[in-house]
C-alpha cells in the first residue's frame, strides 16, 4: 500500500537515532546529537568499568604481570583499531563481497575494541550525525540525477510527430 502524499523522487536514507531529521536539521536534531554523544560516552564508561572488573579478576587469580600486560595491550590495540575503522566507516560504504569478508574477519576485533568504537561515535556527534556527510552526498547526487532525468525528457517521445524529408 503506497502513500499518495509521498514526494516524488529520491527519499533520504534514515540514520539510526536521527531518522531523516539530518536533512533539514529539524525535529530535535541538535538534542538527538547531544543525546547520542552522551549515550555513547556513558556506554564507553560502563564498558571500561566492566573491563576493570575483568582486570581485577586477573589480579586476584595472580596470573602474572606478563598476562596482565598482554590483556591491557590487546584491549588498547583493539580499541584503537576499532576507533579508526568506525571513524572511516562514517565516510564510505562497503563496496562488495571483498569488504564483507574483511568485515567478518575483523568482527571479533571490533567487539573487543568496542570502547574505541563508542568513542568514535561520540566524537563524530560533535560535528554531525554519524554518517550524515556520506548520506547527504548520496542524497544530493540522487536528487540531481532525478531532476536531470525529469527535465530532459518532457512529454511522451512516442507521441511526437516525425519530421518529413522534403
C-alpha positions as CSV (number, residue, x, y, z in Angstrom):
1,X,0.0,0.0,0.0
2,X,1.6,3.2,-1.1
3,X,1.2,6.6,0.4
4,X,-0.4,9.0,-2.1
5,X,1.2,12.0,-0.4
6,X,4.7,10.6,-0.7
7,X,7.0,13.0,-2.5
8,X,8.3,12.1,-6.0
9,X,12.0,11.5,-6.4
10,X,14.6,10.0,-4.2
11,X,14.0,9.9,-0.4
12,X,16.7,10.5,2.2
13,X,18.0,7.4,4.0
14,X,17.3,7.4,7.7
15,X,20.2,7.4,10.2
16,X,19.9,5.4,13.4
17,X,18.7,7.6,16.3
18,X,18.2,10.5,13.9
19,X,15.7,9.3,11.3
20,X,15.6,11.8,8.5
21,X,16.0,14.9,10.7
22,X,19.5,15.2,9.4
23,X,18.3,16.6,6.1
24,X,17.0,19.9,7.4
25,X,18.4,19.7,10.9
26,X,14.8,19.8,12.4
27,X,12.7,17.6,14.7
28,X,15.1,17.8,17.6
29,X,18.2,17.1,15.6
30,X,20.5,19.0,18.0
31,X,19.1,17.3,21.0
32,X,19.4,13.9,19.3
33,X,23.1,14.7,18.6
34,X,23.8,15.6,22.2
35,X,21.8,12.6,23.5
36,X,23.6,10.2,21.1
37,X,27.0,11.5,22.0
38,X,26.3,11.4,25.8
39,X,24.8,8.0,25.4
40,X,27.9,6.7,23.6
41,X,30.2,8.2,26.3
42,X,28.1,6.7,29.1
43,X,28.2,3.3,27.4
44,X,32.0,3.6,26.9
45,X,32.5,4.4,30.6
46,X,30.3,1.5,31.6
47,X,32.3,-0.8,29.3
48,X,35.5,0.4,30.8
49,X,34.1,-0.2,34.3
50,X,33.2,-3.8,33.3
51,X,36.7,-4.3,31.8
52,X,38.2,-3.1,35.1
53,X,36.4,-5.9,36.9
54,X,37.9,-8.3,34.5
55,X,41.3,-7.0,35.0
56,X,40.9,-7.1,38.8
57,X,39.8,-10.8,38.3
58,X,43.1,-11.4,36.7
59,X,45.0,-9.8,39.6
60,X,43.0,-11.9,42.1
61,X,43.9,-15.0,40.1
62,X,47.6,-14.0,40.2
63,X,48.2,-14.9,36.6
64,X,51.3,-12.8,36.4
65,X,52.4,-9.5,35.1
66,X,53.0,-10.7,31.6
67,X,49.4,-11.9,31.1
68,X,48.1,-8.6,32.7
69,X,50.2,-6.6,30.3
70,X,49.1,-8.7,27.3
71,X,45.4,-8.2,28.2
72,X,45.9,-4.4,28.6
73,X,47.8,-4.1,25.3
74,X,45.2,-6.3,23.5
75,X,42.3,-4.1,24.6
76,X,44.2,-0.9,23.8
77,X,45.2,-2.1,20.3
78,X,41.7,-3.4,19.5
79,X,40.1,-0.2,20.8
80,X,42.5,1.9,18.6
81,X,41.7,-0.2,15.5
82,X,38.0,-0.2,16.2
83,X,38.1,3.6,16.6
84,X,39.8,4.1,13.3
85,X,37.6,1.6,11.5
86,X,34.4,3.1,12.9
87,X,35.6,6.6,12.0
88,X,36.4,5.6,8.4
89,X,33.0,3.9,8.0
90,X,31.2,7.2,8.5
91,X,32.7,8.5,5.3
92,X,32.4,5.5,2.9
93,X,30.3,2.5,2.3
94,X,31.3,-1.2,1.8
95,X,31.6,-1.9,-1.8
96,X,31.1,-5.6,-2.2
97,X,31.9,-9.2,-1.2
98,X,35.6,-8.4,-0.5
99,X,34.6,-5.8,2.0
100,X,32.0,-8.2,3.5
101,X,34.8,-10.8,4.0
102,X,37.0,-8.2,5.6
103,X,34.2,-7.1,7.8
104,X,33.7,-10.7,9.1
105,X,37.4,-11.1,9.7
106,X,37.6,-8.0,11.9
107,X,34.3,-8.6,13.7
108,X,35.9,-10.1,16.8
109,X,38.5,-7.3,17.0
110,X,35.6,-4.7,16.8
111,X,33.8,-6.5,19.7
112,X,36.9,-6.5,21.8
113,X,37.6,-2.8,21.0
114,X,34.0,-1.7,21.5
115,X,35.2,1.2,23.7
116,X,37.1,2.7,20.7
117,X,34.1,2.4,18.5
118,X,31.8,4.1,21.1
119,X,34.3,6.9,21.5
120,X,34.5,7.4,17.7
121,X,30.7,7.6,17.6
122,X,30.7,10.2,20.5
123,X,33.3,12.3,18.8
124,X,31.5,12.3,15.5
125,X,28.3,13.6,17.1
126,X,30.3,16.8,18.0
127,X,30.2,17.8,14.3
128,X,27.3,15.9,12.7
129,X,25.1,12.9,12.9
130,X,27.4,9.9,12.3
131,X,27.3,9.1,8.6
132,X,25.4,12.4,7.8
133,X,28.0,13.7,5.3
134,X,28.1,10.5,3.3
135,X,24.3,10.2,3.2
136,X,23.9,13.9,2.3
137,X,26.3,13.5,-0.6
138,X,24.4,10.4,-1.9
139,X,21.0,12.1,-1.4
140,X,22.0,15.3,-3.2
141,X,23.6,13.3,-6.0
142,X,20.4,11.2,-6.4
143,X,18.2,14.3,-6.3
144,X,20.3,15.9,-9.0
145,X,20.1,12.8,-11.2
146,X,16.4,12.6,-10.7
147,X,16.0,16.3,-11.6
148,X,18.1,15.9,-14.7
149,X,16.1,12.9,-15.8
150,X,12.8,14.6,-15.1
151,X,13.7,17.8,-17.0
152,X,15.5,16.3,-20.0
153,X,12.6,14.2,-21.3
154,X,9.3,16.1,-21.1
155,X,6.3,14.6,-22.7
156,X,5.9,11.3,-24.5
157,X,8.6,10.8,-27.2
158,X,6.4,8.2,-29.0
159,X,3.6,10.8,-29.4
160,X,5.8,13.3,-31.2
161,X,5.3,13.7,-34.9
162,X,8.2,12.7,-37.1
163,X,9.6,15.4,-39.4
164,X,9.2,14.6,-43.1
165,X,12.0,14.9,-45.5
166,X,11.2,17.3,-48.4
